[in-house]
Amino acid sequence: MADMVIVASKFKEMVKSSGCNTGGDAAEAFNHYVHWQIEEACNRAKANGRKTVRSHDFSTMSVSEDSLLVASKVKAVIKANGLNCAADAFYGLNYQLNWVVSSGCNRAVANGRKTIRGHDIVLQ
């Protein structure tokens, strides 16, 4: 199991605010998705000859009120890739993750369920 870089209670709260419930594997699947997103951002920074991960390495940038992330854990994952973490990197990742949760809830509802499961996150 990968180190938890998300705040599970905030993830569940966000799912609940979308009118869905959280399945037993949803938070762990979401955490794995976050790790994958961080690894991809690290690869983009390296490919561009940079040693710092920035918000645009996550393909989006917007400030979100609620953070689903544990900042120190995200920084640790980026550091493990031999890179630094810019202050704006969290905005890009958090914006994308908010979209993923919303899309997962929409997928569950479209499939006649009120419970978001791990595969609703992974199939983004």
DSSP file (Angstrom, degrees, kcal/mol; ACC not computed):
  #  RESIDUE AA STRUCTURE BP1 BP2  ACC     N-H-->O    O-->H-N    N-H-->O    O-->H-N    TCO  KAPPA ALPHA  PHI   PSI    X-CA   Y-CA   Z-CA
    1    1 A M              0   0    0      0, 0.0     2,-0.1     0, 0.0     3,-0.1   0.000 360.0 360.0 360.0 132.6    0.0    0.0    0.0
    2    2 A A        -     0   0    0      1,-0.1    30,-0.1    26,-0.1    29,-0.1  -0.416 360.0 -88.4 -73.6 150.0    1.3    3.4   -1.0
    3    3 A D        -     0   0    0      1,-0.1     2,-0.5    -2,-0.1    -1,-0.1  -0.347  50.4-106.9 -56.9 134.4    1.8    6.1    1.7
    4    4 A M        +     0   0    0      1,-0.2    -1,-0.1    -3,-0.1    69,-0.1  -0.541  44.1 169.1 -71.0 117.3   -1.5    8.0    2.1
    5    5 A V        +     0   0    0     -2,-0.5    65,-2.8    68,-0.1     2,-0.3   0.383  57.1  75.9-106.2  -0.6   -1.1   11.5    0.5
    6    6 A I  B    S-A   69   0A   0     63,-0.3     2,-0.9    21,-0.1    63,-0.3  -0.709  84.0-119.0-106.9 161.3   -4.8   12.4    0.7
    7    7 A V    >>  -     0   0    0     61,-2.6     4,-2.1    -2,-0.3     3,-0.6  -0.877  27.0-161.2 -96.2 102.7   -6.9   13.4    3.6
    8    8 A A  H 3> S+     0   0    0     -2,-0.9     4,-2.7     1,-0.3     5,-0.2   0.850  85.8  55.3 -58.3 -38.6   -9.4   10.5    3.5
    9    9 A S  H 3> S+     0   0    0      1,-0.2     4,-2.1     2,-0.2    -1,-0.3   0.880 109.3  47.1 -64.6 -36.8  -12.1   12.4    5.6
   10   10 A K  H <> S+     0   0    0     -3,-0.6     4,-2.4     2,-0.2    -1,-0.2   0.869 110.8  52.7 -71.4 -35.8  -12.0   15.3    3.1
   11   11 A F  H  X S+     0   0    0     -4,-2.1     4,-2.3     2,-0.2    -2,-0.2   0.949 112.0  45.1 -60.6 -49.0  -12.3   12.9    0.2
   12   12 A K  H  X S+     0   0    0     -4,-2.7     4,-2.6     1,-0.2    -2,-0.2   0.881 112.1  52.7 -63.4 -38.2  -15.3   11.2    1.8
   13   13 A E  H  X S+     0   0    0     -4,-2.1     4,-2.2    -5,-0.2    -1,-0.2   0.899 109.3  48.9 -63.4 -41.3  -16.8   14.6    2.6
   14   14 A M  H  X S+     0   0    0     -4,-2.4     4,-0.8     2,-0.2    -2,-0.2   0.909 112.0  48.4 -65.9 -42.0  -16.4   15.7   -1.0
   15   15 A V  H ><>S+     0   0    0     -4,-2.3     5,-1.9     1,-0.2     3,-0.9   0.927 111.6  50.4 -62.2 -44.9  -18.0   12.5   -2.3
   16   16 A K  H ><5S+     0   0    0     -4,-2.6     3,-1.9     1,-0.3    -2,-0.2   0.882 105.2  56.2 -61.7 -39.6  -20.9   13.0    0.2
   17   17 A S  H 3<5S+     0   0    0     -4,-2.2    -1,-0.3     1,-0.3    -2,-0.2   0.702 102.1  58.0 -67.8 -17.5  -21.4   16.6   -1.0
   18   18 A S  T <<5S-     0   0    0     -3,-0.9    -1,-0.3    -4,-0.8    -2,-0.2   0.378 125.3-104.0 -89.5   3.2  -21.9   15.2   -4.5
   19   19 A G  T < 5S+     0   0    0     -3,-1.9     2,-0.3     1,-0.3    -3,-0.2   0.646  85.4 109.5  86.7  16.1  -24.8   13.0   -3.2
   20   20 A C      < -     0   0    0     -5,-1.9    -1,-0.3    95,-0.0    95,-0.3  -0.745  60.4-127.8-119.4 167.3  -22.8    9.7   -3.2
   21   21 A N  E     -b  115   0B   0     93,-4.2    95,-3.4    -2,-0.3     2,-0.6  -0.652  28.7-111.2-104.7 168.4  -21.4    7.4   -0.6
   22   22 A T  E     -b  116   0B   0     -2,-0.2    95,-0.2    93,-0.2    93,-0.1  -0.907  24.2-141.3-108.8 121.4  -17.9    6.1   -0.4
   23   23 A G    >>  -     0   0    0     93,-3.3     3,-1.2    -2,-0.6     4,-0.6  -0.324  30.9-103.6 -71.8 161.5  -17.1    2.4   -1.1
   24   24 A G  T 34 S+     0   0    0      1,-0.3     4,-0.3     2,-0.1     3,-0.1   0.780 119.1  39.9 -58.8 -31.3  -14.5    0.6    1.0
   25   25 A D  T 3> S+     0   0    0      1,-0.1     4,-2.3     2,-0.1    -1,-0.3   0.456  91.1  91.0 -98.4  -0.7  -11.8    0.7   -1.7
   26   26 A A  H <> S+     0   0    0     -3,-1.2     4,-2.6    90,-0.3     5,-0.2   0.916  85.5  47.1 -66.0 -46.2  -12.5    4.2   -3.0
   27   27 A A  H  X S+     0   0    0     -4,-0.6     4,-2.3     1,-0.2    -1,-0.2   0.906 114.6  47.4 -64.6 -41.0  -10.1    6.2   -0.8
   28   28 A E  H  > S+     0   0    0     -4,-0.3     4,-2.2     2,-0.2    -1,-0.2   0.910 112.9  48.5 -67.2 -41.5   -7.2    3.7   -1.4
   29   29 A A  H  X S+     0   0    0     -4,-2.3     4,-2.1     2,-0.2    -2,-0.2   0.902 111.7  50.4 -63.8 -40.3   -7.8    3.7   -5.2
   30   30 A F  H  X S+     0   0    0     -4,-2.6     4,-2.4     2,-0.2    -2,-0.2   0.906 108.7  52.2 -63.5 -41.6   -7.9    7.5   -5.1
   31   31 A N  H  X S+     0   0    0     -4,-2.3     4,-2.3     2,-0.2    -2,-0.2   0.905 108.9  49.7 -61.4 -42.4   -4.6    7.6   -3.2
   32   32 A H  H  X S+     0   0    0     -4,-2.2     4,-2.1     1,-0.2    -1,-0.2   0.891 109.5  52.2 -63.4 -38.8   -3.0    5.3   -5.9
   33   33 A Y  H  X S+     0   0    0     -4,-2.1     4,-2.4     2,-0.2    -2,-0.2   0.910 108.1  51.3 -62.2 -42.2   -4.4    7.7   -8.6
   34   34 A V  H  X S+     0   0    0     -4,-2.4     4,-2.4     2,-0.2    -2,-0.2   0.922 108.4  51.2 -61.5 -44.6   -2.8   10.6   -6.8
   35   35 A H  H  X S+     0   0    0     -4,-2.3     4,-2.4     1,-0.2    -1,-0.2   0.910 110.0  50.1 -59.0 -42.1    0.6    8.8   -6.6
   36   36 A W  H  X S+     0   0    0     -4,-2.1     4,-2.5     1,-0.2    -2,-0.2   0.915 109.3  51.2 -62.7 -43.1    0.4    8.2  -10.3
   37   37 A Q  H  X S+     0   0    0     -4,-2.4     4,-2.2     1,-0.2    -1,-0.2   0.896 110.4  49.2 -61.1 -40.6   -0.4   11.8  -11.0
   38   38 A I  H  X S+     0   0    0     -4,-2.4     4,-2.4     2,-0.2    -2,-0.2   0.925 110.5  50.0 -65.2 -44.4    2.6   12.9   -8.9
   39   39 A E  H  X S+     0   0    0     -4,-2.4     4,-2.3     1,-0.2    -2,-0.2   0.912 110.9  49.7 -60.3 -42.6    4.9   10.4  -10.8
   40   40 A E  H  X S+     0   0    0     -4,-2.5     4,-2.1     2,-0.2    -1,-0.2   0.900 110.3  50.0 -63.6 -41.0    3.6   11.8  -14.1
   41   41 A A  H  X S+     0   0    0     -4,-2.2     4,-2.4     2,-0.2    -1,-0.2   0.895 109.4  51.7 -64.6 -39.4    4.3   15.4  -13.1
   42   42 A C  H  X S+     0   0    0     -4,-2.4     4,-2.5     1,-0.2    -2,-0.2   0.913 109.0  50.7 -62.1 -42.2    7.8   14.4  -12.0
   43   43 A N  H  X S+     0   0    0     -4,-2.3     4,-2.5     2,-0.2    -2,-0.2   0.889 109.5  50.7 -62.9 -39.4    8.4   12.8  -15.4
   44   44 A R  H  X S+     0   0    0     -4,-2.1     4,-1.4     2,-0.2    -2,-0.2   0.921 110.8  48.4 -64.3 -43.5    7.2   16.0  -17.1
   45   45 A A  H  <>S+     0   0    0     -4,-2.4     5,-2.8     1,-0.2     3,-0.3   0.931 113.5  46.8 -62.6 -45.1    9.5   18.2  -15.1
   46   46 A K  H ><5S+     0   0    0     -4,-2.5     3,-1.9     1,-0.2    -2,-0.2   0.912 109.2  54.3 -62.2 -42.9   12.5   15.9  -15.7
   47   47 A A  H 3<5S+     0   0    0     -4,-2.5    -1,-0.2     1,-0.3    -2,-0.2   0.787 108.2  50.7 -63.1 -27.0   11.6   15.8  -19.5
   48   48 A N  T 3<5S-     0   0    0     -4,-1.4    -1,-0.3    -3,-0.3    -2,-0.2   0.281 119.9-110.7 -93.2   9.7   11.7   19.6  -19.5
   49   49 A G  T < 5S+     0   0    0     -3,-1.9     2,-0.3     1,-0.2    -3,-0.2   0.732  74.5 133.1  71.3  22.7   15.1   19.7  -17.8
   50   50 A R      < -     0   0    0     -5,-2.8    -1,-0.2    -6,-0.2    -2,-0.1  -0.741  50.2-157.7-106.1 155.8   13.7   21.1  -14.5
   51   51 A K  S    S+     0   0    0     -2,-0.3    33,-3.7    -3,-0.1     2,-0.4   0.211  76.3  74.1-109.8  11.0   14.3   20.0  -11.0
   52   52 A T  E    S-c   84   0C   0     31,-0.2     2,-0.5    -7,-0.1    33,-0.2  -0.991  73.4-137.1-130.3 130.5   11.1   21.5   -9.7
   53   53 A V  E     -c   85   0C   0     31,-3.0    33,-2.5    -2,-0.4    36,-0.3  -0.735  29.0-171.0 -84.3 129.0    7.5   20.3  -10.1
   54   54 A R    >   -     0   0    0     -2,-0.5     3,-1.5   -13,-0.2     4,-0.3  -0.675  37.9 -99.2-116.7 170.3    5.2   23.1  -10.9
   55   55 A S  G > >S+     0   0    0      1,-0.3     3,-2.0    -2,-0.2     5,-0.7   0.864 119.1  60.4 -59.5 -37.9    1.4   23.4  -11.2
   56   56 A H  G > 5S+     0   0    0      1,-0.3     3,-1.2     2,-0.2    -1,-0.3   0.645  88.6  72.7 -70.3 -11.1    1.4   23.1  -15.0
   57   57 A D  G < 5S+     0   0    0     -3,-1.5    -1,-0.3     1,-0.2    -2,-0.2   0.682  95.0  53.8 -71.2 -16.3    3.1   19.7  -14.7
   58   58 A F  G < 5S-     0   0    0     -3,-2.0    -1,-0.2    -4,-0.3    -2,-0.2   0.293 116.0-120.4 -97.0   7.5   -0.4   18.5  -13.5
   59   59 A S  T < 5S+     0   0    0     -3,-1.2     2,-0.3     1,-0.1    -3,-0.2   0.336  84.6  64.6  74.4  -4.7   -1.9   20.0  -16.7
   60   60 A T      < -     0   0    0     -5,-0.7     2,-0.3     2,-0.0    -2,-0.3  -0.962  56.9-164.5-142.3 159.4   -4.2   22.3  -14.8
   61   61 A M        +     0   0    0     -2,-0.3     2,-0.3    -5,-0.1    31,-0.1  -0.880  29.9 124.9-150.6 120.4   -4.0   25.3  -12.5
   62   62 A S        -     0   0    0     -2,-0.3     2,-0.5    29,-0.2    33,-0.3  -0.933  53.7-111.7-164.2 147.9   -6.7   26.8  -10.4
   63   63 A V        -     0   0    0     -2,-0.3     2,-0.4    31,-0.1    28,-0.1  -0.738  32.4-164.6 -87.8 130.8   -6.9   27.6   -6.7
   64   64 A S        -     0   0    0     -2,-0.5    31,-0.1     1,-0.1    30,-0.1  -0.918  20.7-140.9-116.1 142.2   -9.3   25.4   -4.8
   65   65 A E  S    S+     0   0    0     -2,-0.4     2,-0.5     1,-0.1    -1,-0.1   0.929  89.1  54.0 -64.6 -46.4  -10.6   26.2   -1.3
   66   66 A D  S    S-     0   0    0     28,-0.0     2,-0.5   -56,-0.0    -1,-0.1  -0.798  72.2-155.3 -98.7 125.7  -10.5   22.6   -0.1
   67   67 A S        -     0   0    0     -2,-0.5   -57,-0.1     1,-0.1    24,-0.0  -0.854  10.8-169.9 -99.3 132.0   -7.3   20.6   -0.3
   68   68 A L        +     0   0    0     -2,-0.5   -61,-2.6   -58,-0.1     2,-0.2   0.384  62.6  90.1 -92.1   1.6   -7.6   16.9   -0.4
   69   69 A L  B    S-A    6   0A   0    -63,-0.3     2,-0.8    21,-0.1   -63,-0.3  -0.661  72.2-135.1-109.1 153.2   -3.8   16.5    0.1
   70   70 A V    >>  -     0   0    0    -65,-2.8     4,-2.1    -2,-0.2     3,-0.7  -0.921  26.4-154.7 -98.2 105.5   -1.3   16.2    2.9
   71   71 A A  H 3> S+     0   0    0     -2,-0.8     4,-2.6     1,-0.3     5,-0.2   0.860  88.4  52.1 -54.7 -44.7    1.3   18.7    1.6
   72   72 A S  H 3> S+     0   0    0      1,-0.2     4,-1.8     2,-0.2    -1,-0.3   0.855 110.2  49.5 -63.7 -34.0    4.2   17.1    3.5
   73   73 A K  H <> S+     0   0    0     -3,-0.7     4,-2.0     2,-0.2    -1,-0.2   0.892 110.5  49.5 -72.0 -39.7    3.4   13.7    2.0
   74   74 A V  H  X S+     0   0    0     -4,-2.1     4,-2.3     1,-0.2    -2,-0.2   0.932 111.0  50.2 -63.3 -45.1    3.2   15.1   -1.5
   75   75 A K  H  X S+     0   0    0     -4,-2.6     4,-2.9     1,-0.2    -1,-0.2   0.896 108.5  53.4 -58.8 -40.4    6.5   16.9   -1.1
   76   76 A A  H  X S+     0   0    0     -4,-1.8     4,-2.1     2,-0.2    -1,-0.2   0.897 108.4  48.9 -63.3 -40.7    8.1   13.6    0.1
   77   77 A V  H  X S+     0   0    0     -4,-2.0     4,-0.6     2,-0.2    -1,-0.2   0.910 113.7  46.4 -65.6 -41.7    6.9   11.7   -3.0
   78   78 A I  H ><>S+     0   0    0     -4,-2.3     5,-1.7     1,-0.2     3,-1.1   0.916 111.6  51.1 -66.3 -42.8    8.3   14.4   -5.2
   79   79 A K  H ><5S+     0   0    0     -4,-2.9     3,-2.3     1,-0.3    -1,-0.2   0.868 102.1  61.2 -61.1 -36.6   11.6   14.5   -3.3
   80   80 A A  H 3<5S+     0   0    0     -4,-2.1    -1,-0.3     1,-0.3    -2,-0.2   0.736 100.6  55.4 -63.1 -21.1   11.8   10.7   -3.7
   81   81 A N  T <<5S-     0   0    0     -3,-1.1    -1,-0.3    -4,-0.6    -2,-0.2   0.309 124.3-107.2 -91.1   7.1   11.9   11.4   -7.4
   82   82 A G  T < 5S+     0   0    0     -3,-2.3     2,-0.3     1,-0.3    -3,-0.2   0.713  83.0 112.0  77.9  21.6   14.9   13.7   -6.9
   83   83 A L      < -     0   0    0     -5,-1.7    -1,-0.3   -31,-0.0   -31,-0.2  -0.774  62.5-120.3-123.4 166.7   12.9   16.9   -7.6
   84   84 A N  E     -c   52   0C   0    -33,-3.7   -31,-3.0    -2,-0.3     2,-0.5  -0.618  24.1-126.3 -99.3 165.1   11.8   19.9   -5.6
   85   85 A C  E     -c   53   0C   0    -33,-0.2   -31,-0.1    -2,-0.2     2,-0.1  -0.953  15.9-143.9-119.2 116.4    8.1   21.0   -5.2
   86   86 A A    >   -     0   0    0    -33,-2.5     3,-1.4    -2,-0.5     4,-0.4  -0.411  25.7-115.6 -72.2 153.3    7.1   24.5   -6.1
   87   87 A A  T >  S+     0   0    0      1,-0.3     3,-0.6     2,-0.2     4,-0.3   0.830 114.5  53.9 -60.0 -33.2    4.4   26.1   -3.9
   88   88 A D  T 3> S+     0   0    0      1,-0.2     4,-1.4     2,-0.1     3,-0.4   0.551  83.9  87.0 -81.4  -5.8    1.9   26.3   -6.8
   89   89 A A  H <> S+     0   0    0     -3,-1.4     4,-2.1   -36,-0.3    -1,-0.2   0.870  83.4  57.6 -61.0 -36.6    2.2   22.5   -7.5
   90   90 A F  H <> S+     0   0    0     -3,-0.6     4,-3.0    -4,-0.4     5,-0.3   0.859 101.2  56.3 -64.0 -35.3   -0.5   21.7   -5.0
   91   91 A Y  H  > S+     0   0    0     -3,-0.4     4,-2.3    -4,-0.3    -1,-0.2   0.932 108.8  46.0 -62.8 -45.2   -3.0   24.0   -6.7
   92   92 A G  H  X S+     0   0    0     -4,-1.4     4,-1.8     2,-0.2    -2,-0.2   0.927 117.4  42.8 -63.7 -45.5   -2.6   22.1  -10.0
   93   93 A L  H  X S+     0   0    0     -4,-2.1     4,-2.3     2,-0.2    -2,-0.2   0.930 114.7  49.5 -67.2 -45.4   -2.8   18.7   -8.4
   94   94 A N  H  X S+     0   0    0     -4,-3.0     4,-2.2     1,-0.2    -2,-0.2   0.889 109.2  52.6 -63.5 -39.5   -5.7   19.6   -6.1
   95   95 A Y  H  X S+     0   0    0     -4,-2.3     4,-1.6   -33,-0.3    -1,-0.2   0.934 111.3  46.7 -59.8 -46.4   -7.7   21.1   -8.9
   96   96 A Q  H  X S+     0   0    0     -4,-1.8     4,-2.0     1,-0.2    -2,-0.2   0.888 110.8  52.2 -64.1 -39.3   -7.3   17.9  -11.0
   97   97 A L  H  X S+     0   0    0     -4,-2.3     4,-2.3     1,-0.2    -1,-0.2   0.865 105.0  55.0 -68.4 -36.0   -8.3   15.7   -8.0
   98   98 A N  H  X S+     0   0    0     -4,-2.2     4,-2.1     1,-0.2    -1,-0.2   0.907 109.2  48.9 -60.7 -40.5  -11.4   17.7   -7.4
   99   99 A W  H  X S+     0   0    0     -4,-1.6     4,-2.7     2,-0.2    -2,-0.2   0.897 108.9  53.1 -64.3 -40.8  -12.4   17.0  -11.0
  100  100 A V  H  X S+     0   0    0     -4,-2.0     4,-2.5     2,-0.2    -2,-0.2   0.914 109.8  47.2 -63.0 -43.8  -11.6   13.3  -10.6
  101  101 A V  H  X S+     0   0    0     -4,-2.3     4,-2.3     2,-0.2    -1,-0.2   0.932 113.1  48.7 -64.0 -45.2  -13.9   12.9   -7.5
  102  102 A S  H  X S+     0   0    0     -4,-2.1     4,-2.2     1,-0.2    -2,-0.2   0.915 112.9  47.7 -60.6 -43.9  -16.7   14.8   -9.2
  103  103 A S  H  X S+     0   0    0     -4,-2.7     4,-2.3     2,-0.2    -1,-0.2   0.885 110.0  53.0 -64.9 -39.2  -16.4   12.6  -12.4
  104  104 A G  H  X S+     0   0    0     -4,-2.5     4,-2.2     2,-0.2    -2,-0.2   0.903 109.6  48.4 -62.8 -41.7  -16.3    9.5  -10.2
  105  105 A C  H  X S+     0   0    0     -4,-2.3     4,-2.5     2,-0.2    -2,-0.2   0.910 110.8  51.1 -64.6 -42.1  -19.5   10.5   -8.5
  106  106 A N  H  X S+     0   0    0     -4,-2.2     4,-2.5     1,-0.2    -2,-0.2   0.890 109.6  50.8 -61.7 -38.9  -21.1   11.2  -11.9
  107  107 A R  H  X S+     0   0    0     -4,-2.3     4,-1.4     2,-0.2    -2,-0.2   0.916 109.9  49.5 -65.0 -43.4  -20.1    7.8  -13.1
  108  108 A A  H  <>S+     0   0    0     -4,-2.2     5,-2.8     1,-0.2     3,-0.4   0.938 113.2  46.1 -61.5 -46.8  -21.6    6.1  -10.1
  109  109 A V  H ><5S+     0   0    0     -4,-2.5     3,-1.9     1,-0.2    -1,-0.2   0.901 109.3  54.7 -63.3 -41.6  -24.8    8.0  -10.5
  110  110 A A  H 3<5S+     0   0    0     -4,-2.5    -1,-0.2     1,-0.3    -2,-0.2   0.784 107.2  52.2 -62.8 -26.6  -24.9    7.2  -14.2
  111  111 A N  T 3<5S-     0   0    0     -4,-1.4    -1,-0.3    -3,-0.4    -2,-0.2   0.228 125.0-103.7 -93.9  13.5  -24.6    3.5  -13.4
  112  112 A G  T < 5S+     0   0    0     -3,-1.9     2,-0.3     1,-0.3    -3,-0.2   0.713  83.0 120.3  76.6  21.4  -27.5    3.7  -11.0
  113  113 A R      < -     0   0    0     -5,-2.8    -1,-0.3    -6,-0.2    -2,-0.2  -0.837  51.5-161.7-116.6 155.2  -25.4    3.7   -7.8
  114  114 A K  S    S+     0   0    0     -2,-0.3   -93,-4.2    -3,-0.1     2,-0.5   0.278  74.8  82.8-110.5   6.4  -25.1    6.1   -5.0
  115  115 A T  E    S-b   21   0B   0    -95,-0.3     2,-0.4    -7,-0.2   -93,-0.2  -0.952  70.9-143.0-116.5 123.9  -21.7    4.7   -3.8
  116  116 A I  E     -b   22   0B   0    -95,-3.4   -93,-3.3    -2,-0.5   -90,-0.3  -0.699  24.3-167.1 -82.9 132.7  -18.5    5.6   -5.5
  117  117 A R    >>  -     0   0    0     -2,-0.4     3,-1.2   -13,-0.2     4,-0.8  -0.661  36.4 -95.4-116.0 171.5  -16.1    2.7   -5.8
  118  118 A G  H >> S+     0   0    0      1,-0.3     4,-2.3    -2,-0.2     3,-1.0   0.865 121.4  56.0 -55.2 -41.2  -12.4    2.4   -6.6
  119  119 A H  H 3> S+     0   0    0      1,-0.3     4,-1.6     2,-0.2    -1,-0.3   0.725  97.5  63.6 -70.0 -18.6  -13.0    1.7  -10.2
  120  120 A D  H <4 S+     0   0    0     -3,-1.2    -1,-0.3     2,-0.2    -2,-0.2   0.800 110.6  39.6 -69.9 -27.5  -14.9    4.9  -10.5
  121  121 A I  H X< S+     0   0    0     -3,-1.0     3,-1.1    -4,-0.8    -2,-0.2   0.902 115.1  50.0 -82.7 -48.0  -11.7    6.7   -9.7
  122  122 A V  H 3< S+     0   0    0     -4,-2.3    -2,-0.2     1,-0.3    -3,-0.2   0.785  99.5  65.8 -66.5 -30.1   -9.3    4.6  -11.7
  123  123 A L  T 3<        0   0    0     -4,-1.6    -1,-0.3     1,-0.2    -2,-0.1   0.203 360.0 360.0 -81.2  18.0  -11.3    4.7  -14.9
  124  124 A Q    <         0   0    0     -3,-1.1    -1,-0.2     0, 0.0    -2,-0.1   0.519 360.0 360.0 -62.7 360.0  -10.7    8.5  -15.4
